Every structure is written in C-alpha cells, then in structure tokens.
Amino acid sequence: MSRDERLPQHLVPTKQDCKANSQICASSLFWNIFVAINVVTYWRGTWNLCSIWFFPDDALLSAMCSLGIGCVGLALVYIVELLHRQVVCCLKCNRDVYCTTNTPGNFVGRMVLLYIYGFLSVNVWRGVWVLLDEYFLVDEEFASNLVCHFVG
C-alpha cells in the first residue's frame, strides 16, 4: 500500500495543489530577493549619508554620534509607541489589548515608524561597526573577525 493510499483523500495533494505550491514558491523567492536588494540599498544609502553627516574626519566621534542617535532614538521611539498603544488605542478600542485599524492614515503612520526604526537601527549598527573596525584588534583582522563572528 502506497503512502497516498493510507492518507485520507483530502490530504493527498493534487496536481493543481503542486502547481499552486510551485507558483507560491516562485513568488516568495521573487519577493525575498526584491526585499533583500531594497534593504541593502536602504542600508547602504543611510550608512553612507551618516558617514558624510556625522564628523567625517573623526571615526571615534562619528561612531559615537551614530551609536548615541541610534540607541537614544530607539528608546524614545519605543516609549512613544508604548504610550500611543496604551493611551490612544486602548481608549479608542475600549479594551486592554492593542488594536489596529486598517485606515490609510494608520498605514502611513506604520510606514513612517518603520522608516524611523530603520534609520535608527542602521545608526546602531554603524556605530558598533566603526568602533570595532577602528579599535578592536586593529592589527589582527582575522582574529577580530573571528571573535566578532563567534561572540555575535
């Protein structure tokens, strides 16, 4: 008896199911590649702009500026978002859990917040990365990279 014969009929995949799954996989692959390219492009642009804006002639000051902006900014945005959820959403929805409404304004707000989080996250990465490049096992590139790889 084959495996398909032992399964209930509604669990046996049909040719249409396999074709639909193939289309879903192809679509997922496309969107994953599309998103990956756009994330890299965004990070590169943000990183390089910060390199121009934040003390381009002083690596330590530039890194500390990015790290400070990123950490303080993330903390502030997190606090504001938490307060927003507690005050506005709970009052509006009249319940204790965070509610979402699918309005254009809410979508735009989420995209702006995502952009801000992205900018701040790039700054944290940039600050740590520049500090590591400039001050951590500078003469031992392989050791520096190995330690970072295993610690991270």
N, C-alpha and C positions, 0 to 999 in steps of 0.2 A: 504494500500500500504506500503510495507516494505521500509526501508531506501535505500537498494540496488537498488530497482526498481526506486527510484526517482533520483538516481545518473546517470550521463551519463555513458555508458558502459565502457569507457576507465578508469574511476575512481574506478570501482568496483574491489577490489583485488581478484585475482585468488588463487587457492591452491598453484600454483607454486610461486606466489608472497609471500605468507605467509611462504612457506618453505625457500625461499631465505632470507627473513627478519629474520627468526629464525637462519639461518646459519651466517648471518651478526652479529646478537646479540651475538651469541656464540663466534664468532671470536673476536669481540670487547671486550667481557668480558675476554677472554684469554689474549689479548694484554694489556688490562688495568692492569690486575693482574701481568703480566710479567714486564711491565714497572714500576709498583709500587714497586715490590720486588727489581728491579735493582736500582731504585732511592734511596731506603732506604739503600741498600748495599753500594752504592757510598757515600752517605752522612755519613754513619757510619764510613767507612774507612777514608774518608777525615777528618772528625771531630777528630777521634782518632789519626791520624797522626799529626794533628795540635796540639793536646794535648801533644804529645811527643816532637815535634819540637820547639814549642814556649813556653819557660820558664815553664817547667812542675812543678816547685816548687813555682811559684808565680802566683796565679789566676788573680790578677789585671793586671799584666804585660802581661800575656798570652792573656787575653781577649782584652786588648787594642791593642796588636800586631795583633790579628786576625781582630779586627774591623778596624784598620788602613789599613791593607793589603787589606781587602775586599772593603772598601769604596774608597780608593785611586785607587786600581786596577780596580774597576768597572768604575770609572770616566775616567781613562786613556784608557781602552779598548773601552769605548763608544766614546771618542774623536777620537781615531784611526779609529774605524769603520765608524764614520761620515765622517772623512776626506777621507777615502777609497771610500765611496759611492760618495762623491762629486767630487773627482778628477779622480780616475781611471774609475769607472763605467760610469759616465756621458760622459767622453771623449771617452771611448770605444764604448758606445752605441749611442753616438751623440744625446742625449736627456736629458731632465731635471729630469726624474724620475729614481729611482733606478732600474737597470735591473739585471736579474740573467741569468746565462748561466749554463746549466746542463753539466758541464765537470767534470771529475774525480778530477781535482785539486780544483775546486770550492767546490765540495762536501767535500773533505778532509779539506779544509780551514774552512768550516762551522762547521765541527765536532770538529776541534781544538778550534775554537772560542767558541763553546758550552761547551767544556770541561773547558776552562779558565773561562767562566762565571759561570759554576757550582762551581768550586773551590773557586772563589771569593765570590759567594753568600753564600756558606757554612761558609766561614770565617766571613761574616757579622752576620749571624745567631749565630754562635758560640760566637762571641764577645759579642753580646747583651745578649744571654742566660746565659753565665758565669757571666757577670756583674749582671744580675738580680738574679741569684742563690746566689751570694756572698754578694750582697749589698742591695737588695730590700726586705724589710720586712722579714729579715732572720729568726726571731723568730716566725713569723706568716705565716707559709707555706700556709695554706688555704687562708688567706687574700691576700697573694702575688699572688697566682694562680688565684684567683677570679678577682683581679684588672687587671692582665695581660690579662685574658680572655676577659673582657669587654672593656678594652682600645684598645686591638689589634683588 
